[in-house]
């Protein structure tokens, strides 16, 4: 019986040390990984949602025709668009719709990866 009492006493002393708050582990801070920077558009300057161009406007195009860039359209029109919708297709392509409201008519320009694809008047 004496061994049992000594065993219980030793177990109690050992467990008493576990409940102490003096030796709490320091908090661990884990930083979230930084996302990689967005890749630059491989197709040159494009239109932002507000209709402004994100870079220097190319001056290669002389007429509005399939294949011109978004910023080239705005330069050729000579005024900012009425509205710009920027999105992405399910295939990872940049798709942009540029609306110009003219007196008595509307013109909608569809771009895929900064190239004019079609015009709806």
Secondary structure, 3 states (H helix, E strand, C coil): CHHHHHHHHHHHHHHHHHCCCCCCCCCCCCCCCCCCCCCCCCCCCCECCCCCECCCCCCCCCCCCCCCCHHHHHHHHCCCCCEEEEEECCCCCEEEEEEEEECCEEEEEEEECCEEEEEEC
